[in-house]
Amino acid sequence: MGMEQDPEEFWADVLSGEPAKLRGALSRLSTGEKAAVVAHLRRMASEAGWQAAQREAARAALKALQEHGGV
């Protein structure tokens, strides 16, 4: 990823539940990197093996992106 940001901070922003932080994190990525993050969020939201809180955070991020035209 084209991140000068720490990966842990990046994912904390993506999964924060705050649309502004989510958009800010994604704004620094290429189109391909954004697509990869969205694909990962979709897996997190739907596949087994993730904690309930992680699935909920991924669903919230996807919803925020849909509401703001990011998906």
C-alpha positions, 0 to 999 in steps of 0.5 A, spaced: 500 500 500 502 506 498 502 508 505 506 513 509 502 511 515 503 505 520 499 500 517 496 499 524 493 506 524 491 505 517 486 499 519 484 503 525 482 509 521 478 504 516 475 500 522 474 506 526 466 507 525 468 514 523 466 516 515 471 522 515 477 517 518 475 512 513 475 517 507 482 520 509 485 513 510 482 511 503 484 518 500 491 516 500 491 509 496 491 508 489 484 505 485 487 498 486 489 499 493 482 501 495 479 495 491 483 491 495 481 494 501 474 494 500 475 486 498 478 485 504 472 488 508 467 484 504 471 478 506 472 480 514 464 482 514 462 475 511 467 470 512 468 465 518 474 466 523 473 474 524 471 476 531 464 479 531 467 486 533 471 486 527 465 483 522 461 489 525 466 494 524 467 491 517 460 492 515 460 499 518 466 501 513 462 498 507 456 501 509 459 508 510 463 507 503 456 505 500 453 511 503 458 516 501 459 513 494 466 510 495 464 502 493 
